[in-house]
């Protein structure tokens, strides 16, 4: 694993991870409060299909943190990343927040993206409040005594989320702390509750694979419905999975992605 640094157009330093592999560029984008290394298990097999690079989004992982916390700013960061790391045209694979940013990049900059995989992220969350999530995260301790304590705190009812968050902490003198600030994450998610991104998803011209968890975070029927409106999109809903489909059913996720890559050629 090799870490790379990208400087954004507004002066921030972002960290990218070269997971390995050669050939077609594949860019992995994590979800809210995540980091590139949450993709470890996926990157191991994905590197058989190309050069796999993961990004710590601004305010996440080892990347610097500064607003504005807008989708537009995150997409501008991706333009910088793809350009500086010579990834164009990339297959962009995103979970949750990363899925949104991936299709927004493809819609605005079609020359940079060859295909998009979106995992458990819908384009329209208007009417949903981020306050419950903010209160839940806010009730968590500021410091954890161990990585196991992080897993225990975040792992119910989905142990996969405990594992995910355990990857997103750092050890300090007084214990383990989340790498991302809760207030920044709330600001990011608040935009999703106010905007309708369906037009931007429909505007994507490259092939799109939508992967939805049966018990995930998407409004019922929304992804299936929009896939029917797009000639270049396919949709799969994976039974028995939550928001982290790639962790809850790794084989089903792998099958969907590998079939998508095979058809991209």
Secondary structure per residue as TSV (DSSP state, phi and psi in degrees):
chain	resnum	aa	ss	phi	psi
A	1	X	-	360.0	131.0
A	2	X	E	-122.3	132.5
A	3	X	E	-94.7	138.0
A	4	X	E	-121.9	152.2
A	5	X	E	-114.0	133.4
A	6	X	E	-120.0	132.3
A	7	X	E	-99.9	125.4
A	8	X	-	-80.0	167.0
A	9	X	T	-65.3	-18.5
A	10	X	T	-104.1	15.0
A	11	X	S	94.2	5.1
A	12	X	-	-85.8	154.7
A	13	X	E	-102.9	123.3
A	14	X	E	-109.0	148.8
A	15	X	E	-105.1	131.9
A	16	X	E	-119.1	152.4
A	17	X	E	-118.7	123.9
A	18	X	E	-87.5	107.6
A	19	X	E	-81.3	-18.9
A	20	X	E	121.4	-179.8
A	21	X	-	90.6	162.7
A	22	X	-	-134.6	165.3
A	23	X	S	99.6	-140.2
A	24	X	S	-59.9	137.4
A	25	X	E	-73.2	134.8
A	26	X	E	-127.4	120.3
A	27	X	E	-107.4	122.6
A	28	X	E	-100.1	128.8
A	29	X	E	-121.1	121.2
A	30	X	-	-79.8	174.0
A	31	X	-	-90.4	-178.2
A	32	X	T	-58.8	132.1
A	33	X	T	69.1	11.6
A	34	X	-	-92.4	-162.0
A	35	X	-	-161.2	167.5
A	36	X	G	-57.5	-37.9
A	37	X	G	-73.5	-4.5
A	38	X	G	-67.6	-10.8
A	39	X	G	-92.8	7.2
A	40	X	H	-48.7	-53.3
A	41	X	H	-62.7	-38.1
A	42	X	H	-70.8	-42.0
A	43	X	H	-62.2	-29.5
A	44	X	H	-59.7	-46.2
A	45	X	H	-88.0	-26.4
A	46	X	H	-67.7	-27.3
A	47	X	T	-66.3	-11.8
A	48	X	T	-72.9	-13.9
A	49	X	S	-111.6	-0.8
A	50	X	S	162.7	-173.3
A	51	X	E	-83.6	113.8
A	52	X	E	-101.7	123.4
A	53	X	E	-125.6	132.1
A	54	X	E	-111.5	148.6
A	55	X	E	-118.1	136.1
A	56	X	-	-85.6	110.2
A	57	X	-	-62.8	159.0
A	58	X	T	-54.6	137.2
A	59	X	T	79.6	8.8
A	60	X	S	-133.8	151.3
A	61	X	T	56.0	-131.0
A	62	X	T	-91.7	-0.6
A	63	X	S	-76.4	154.0
A	64	X	-	-70.6	157.1
A	65	X	-	-117.3	120.5
A	66	X	-	-166.8	142.6
A	67	X	S	-74.6	-178.4
A	68	X	-	-75.7	145.6
A	69	X	-	-93.5	57.7
A	70	X	-	-111.5	153.2
A	71	X	H	-58.8	-39.3
A	72	X	H	-58.5	-41.3
A	73	X	H	-68.8	-41.5
A	74	X	H	-62.3	-38.9
A	75	X	H	-67.3	-39.0
A	76	X	H	-60.1	-38.0
A	77	X	H	-60.9	-41.0
A	78	X	H	-65.2	-36.1
A	79	X	H	-59.7	-42.8
A	80	X	H	-63.5	-43.4
A	81	X	H	-63.9	-49.9
A	82	X	H	-61.2	-40.1
A	83	X	H	-69.2	-49.0
A	84	X	H	-72.0	-27.7
A	85	X	T	-98.9	7.2
A	86	X	T	55.2	54.3
A	87	X	-	-102.2	-7.7
A	88	X	-	-77.8	140.5
A	89	X	S	-82.7	134.2
A	90	X	E	-100.4	150.0
A	91	X	E	-85.3	118.8
A	92	X	E	-103.8	122.4
A	93	X	E	-117.5	116.0
A	94	X	E	-128.1	140.7
A	95	X	E	-102.8	130.0
A	96	X	T	53.7	-117.3
A	97	X	H	-50.3	-41.5
A	98	X	H	-63.8	-32.0
A	99	X	H	-65.9	-44.4
A	100	X	H	-58.1	-48.3
A	101	X	H	-65.0	-34.5
A	102	X	H	-64.6	-46.8
A	103	X	H	-73.8	-29.6
A	104	X	H	-64.8	-39.7
A	105	X	H	-61.6	-44.9
A	106	X	H	-64.9	-37.7
A	107	X	H	-68.4	-40.8
A	108	X	H	-86.0	-26.9
A	109	X	-	-136.6	68.6
A	110	X	G	-59.7	-24.8
A	111	X	G	-71.1	-14.2
A	112	X	G	-93.7	-12.5
A	113	X	E	-128.0	131.1
A	114	X	E	-95.1	-30.5
A	115	X	E	-168.4	158.1
A	116	X	E	-133.1	133.2
A	117	X	E	-112.3	125.6
A	118	X	E	-116.2	119.6
A	119	X	E	-107.7	113.8
A	120	X	S	50.6	53.0
A	121	X	-	-138.5	126.3
A	122	X	-	-101.1	159.5
A	123	X	S	-86.3	-10.6
A	124	X	B	-138.2	101.9
A	125	X	-	-111.4	18.4
A	126	X	T	-58.6	139.5
A	127	X	T	96.1	-14.8
A	128	X	-	-89.2	143.4
A	129	X	-	-101.1	141.9
A	130	X	S	-88.9	0.1
A	131	X	H	-66.4	-38.5
A	132	X	H	-60.8	-45.0
A	133	X	H	-64.9	-39.6
A	134	X	H	-62.5	-42.8
A	135	X	H	-66.1	-39.0
A	136	X	H	-64.4	-49.1
A	137	X	H	-65.4	-37.2
A	138	X	H	-65.1	-25.1
A	139	X	T	-79.7	-11.5
A	140	X	S	-72.7	151.5
A	141	X	-	-64.0	149.3
A	142	X	S	-71.7	-26.3
A	143	X	S	-131.1	135.4
A	144	X	B	-109.5	143.9
A	145	X	S	-76.9	-21.3
A	146	X	S	-160.7	167.0
A	147	X	H	-65.0	-35.9
A	148	X	H	-61.1	-35.9
A	149	X	H	-66.2	-34.2
A	150	X	H	-64.7	-46.2
A	151	X	H	-59.5	-43.3
A	152	X	H	-64.7	-40.1
A	153	X	H	-67.8	-37.7
A	154	X	H	-105.0	-3.0
A	155	X	-	-90.5	7.2
A	156	X	S	-115.1	133.3
A	157	X	S	-90.8	0.8
A	158	X	-	-114.3	103.9
A	159	X	H	-54.7	-29.8
A	160	X	H	-60.3	-32.7
A	161	X	H	-73.0	-32.5
A	162	X	H	-62.7	-42.3
A	163	X	H	-64.2	-40.7
A	164	X	H	-60.2	-49.8
A	165	X	H	-70.0	-28.1
A	166	X	H	-64.3	-25.0
A	167	X	T	-80.1	-11.4
A	168	X	T	-111.6	33.1
A	169	X	E	-125.0	163.9
A	170	X	E	-131.7	149.1
A	171	X	E	-88.2	129.8
A	172	X	E	-122.0	-178.5
A	173	X	T	-60.2	-32.3
A	174	X	T	-100.1	4.1
A	175	X	E	137.6	-156.5
A	176	X	E	-104.1	135.4
A	177	X	E	-125.6	146.9
A	178	X	E	-63.0	140.0
A	179	X	S	-73.2	-31.8
A	180	X	S	-98.0	147.1
A	181	X	-	-84.5	133.3
A	182	X	H	-59.6	-40.2
A	183	X	H	-64.0	-32.6
A	184	X	H	-69.8	-43.0
A	185	X	H	-62.0	-40.0
A	186	X	H	-63.4	-41.3
A	187	X	H	-63.0	-38.8
A	188	X	H	-64.3	-49.7
A	189	X	H	-69.7	-27.4
A	190	X	H	-60.2	-33.7
A	191	X	H	-64.4	-37.0
A	192	X	H	-62.0	-32.0
A	193	X	T	-77.4	-6.5
A	194	X	T	-113.6	-13.4
A	195	X	-	-119.6	149.0
A	196	X	B	-106.5	113.9
A	197	X	-	-102.0	14.9
A	198	X	H	-64.0	-39.6
A	199	X	H	-62.6	-38.1
A	200	X	H	-68.6	-34.3
A	201	X	H	-68.3	-42.6
A	202	X	H	-64.2	-24.2
A	203	X	T	-78.2	-11.7
A	204	X	-	-68.2	130.0
A	205	X	-	-101.5	-20.8
A	206	X	S	-80.6	166.7
A	207	X	E	-61.0	144.0
A	208	X	E	-131.3	132.2
A	209	X	E	-112.1	118.6
A	210	X	E	-101.6	122.9
A	211	X	E	-118.5	122.8
A	212	X	E	-121.9	137.0
A	213	X	E	-82.4	139.2
A	214	X	T	-56.6	-37.9
A	215	X	T	-115.8	35.8
A	216	X	S	-84.9	-154.8
A	217	X	S	-105.1	13.6
A	218	X	S	-96.6	142.4
A	219	X	-	-59.3	136.7
A	220	X	T	-54.1	129.8
A	221	X	T	80.3	-8.9
A	222	X	H	-68.6	-46.4
A	223	X	H	-67.7	-41.2
A	224	X	H	-61.5	-40.8
A	225	X	H	-65.5	-42.6
A	226	X	H	-73.7	-29.5
A	227	X	H	-62.3	-35.7
A	228	X	H	-67.5	-23.2
A	229	X	T	-87.6	-5.9
A	230	X	-	-115.1	125.7
A	231	X	T	-71.2	-20.0
A	232	X	T	-106.6	12.8
A	233	X	E	-119.5	147.3
A	234	X	E	-127.6	156.1
A	235	X	E	-133.5	137.3
A	236	X	E	-134.6	135.1
A	237	X	E	-111.7	120.1
A	238	X	E	-96.5	115.3
A	239	X	T	-61.5	145.5
A	240	X	T	74.6	11.7
A	241	X	-	-113.5	156.5
A	242	X	-	-102.8	-143.1
A	243	X	S	-69.5	-31.1
A	244	X	-	-98.3	76.0
A	245	X	H	-59.9	-41.1
A	246	X	H	-65.7	-18.5
A	247	X	H	-99.1	-34.6
A	248	X	H	-76.2	-33.3
A	249	X	S	-141.7	77.7
A	250	X	H	-57.5	-36.3
A	251	X	H	-71.1	-42.9
A	252	X	H	-62.1	-40.8
A	253	X	H	-63.6	-46.8
A	254	X	H	-61.3	-42.8
A	255	X	H	-59.0	-44.5
A	256	X	H	-64.8	-43.3
A	257	X	H	-70.6	-42.8
A	258	X	H	-66.2	-37.0
A	259	X	H	-64.1	-41.0
A	260	X	H	-61.6	-45.9
A	261	X	H	-64.2	-39.7
A	262	X	H	-62.1	-39.3
A	263	X	H	-75.1	-24.6
A	264	X	H	-68.5	-30.1
A	265	X	-	81.0	360.0
